[in-house]
Amino acid sequence: MKATRLSAAVPEAGVPLPAELTARLRAAANLEERGERPVGGSIALLSEAGLLADDGGTDPVRIARGLMQVGAANLSIGRLWEGHVNALRLIRLHGSAALQRDVDRWIAGGALLGVWGADGRVPVTLDASGAHLDGCKRFASGLGTVSHALVTVGSASEVRLALVDVTDQGRADPSGWDMQGMRATASGGYDFCGLRVQDIRWVGGPGVYLQEPHFVGGVWRIAALQAGAAIGLLDEAAGSFAPWAGCRPSRNRLD
């Protein structure tokens, strides 16, 4: 006898990811959460499945369903993937043709993108000379895993997007991050002080980050991820308290 999972409400015809992929992501989740396994292996699985090349612009329903699946299986990996999709979409909307070609090449070589918008105690801006960045970001997801981050520089209507190589771990501080269920995202602080403007790539002009329908409208990605996570939690809770002996929910109905 098998209990019906809540995730069975997702039509199988609309599910884009293979069951083997989500099963492997699920199997890695606890090890990644405890810091016993790096998240790079799970990110590589997404890359091998071709998911890191998709910005959701052509078929957002496919990405939404995929985020639901991954969120149910491994929330930290889902959060990192969502950030990557967001960054790639912004680059393809606002970046130059040359930048888009470079980013596609980096992704093919294993790069992972992110969007880091939350300012730290000192917001990220240009310094007085205009030649360097100043300030830091907090809640920067994927420290040590994200290779290039889209960083907001400045504020209000003049905010700009800069694509920055963030592989310098001497600038990263994940020590303050202890969010249960998402520890593996390593969402800490990153110091941008002194980075040369000549070493960053601007994406669009002032204000493009706030353009609709892509700014607030882009919340569909996070909503899909959270919906999948909620379904996964409810399924696990229901299975833990199943009143019948030896009965566990079938694990792959969202897969």
C-alpha positions, 0 to 999 in steps of 0.5 A, a space after each residue: 500500500 502506498 500513500 498518495 503524495 501531495 505532489 501528485 497534484 502536479 501533472 506528470 505531463 508538465 514535469 520536465 526533470 528526470 526522476 533520476 536527477 531529482 533522486 540524486 539531488 534529494 540523496 545529497 541534500 542532508 550531506 550538503 546541509 551538514 557540510 559533509 559534501 560540497 554542493 558542486 556535485 549537485 550543481 554539476 548535475 544541473 549543468 549536465 542536464 542542460 539546465 544552467 543554459 536556460 534562462 526561462 525566457 522561452 518556456 517559463 512554465 518548464 523552469 517553474 515546474 523544474 524549480 518546484 521539483 528541485 525545491 522539493 528535493 533539495 532546497 539549497 540547490 534550488 535556491 542557487 539554481 533560481 539565482 543563476 536563472 535570474 542572473 542569466 535572464 537579466 544578462 540576456 535582457 540587458 547585456 551586450 552581445 559580446 557579454 552574452 557570448 562570454 557568459 554562455 562560454 563560462 557556463 559551458 565551462 562550469 560557471 554558476 551565476 548569482 544575483 547579489 542585491 542586499 547591501 551590507 553595512 556599507 552599500 556597494 557604490 563607486 568610490 570617490 575616484 570612480 575607478 573602484 568599488 566600495 562596500 559589501 553585500 550580505 546574504 550573498 548566496 553561493 559563496 565558494 560556488 557562485 563564480 560570477 555575481 550580478 551585483 547592484 551598484 548604487 541605489 534607487 533609480 540610478 542603480 546599476 548591474 555589474 557582473 563581477 568575478 567573485 571567486 576570491 574567497 578572501 573577500 567572502 564571509 559565510 560565518 554568520 549564515 546558519 539558516 536551517 534547511 538552507 545552510 548549504 547555500 552559504 549565503 554570507 557577506 562579500 567585500 567589494 572594496 577596492 575592486 577595479 571598475 575595469 575588471 567588472 562588466 556592466 550589464 545595461 544602463 542605470 535603472 534596468 534592474 528595476 524595469 518591469 515586468 522583470 523586477 517584481 514580475 520575476 517573483 514567479 521563480 521564487 514562488 515556484 521554488 517555495 511551493 516545491 519546498 512546501 510540498 516536499 516538507 508536507 510529504 515528509 511530514 505526512 510520511 513520518 506520521 503515517 498511521 499504517 505500518 510500513 507505509 511511506 509516501 511514494 517518493 517520486 511523484 513530483 519527479 
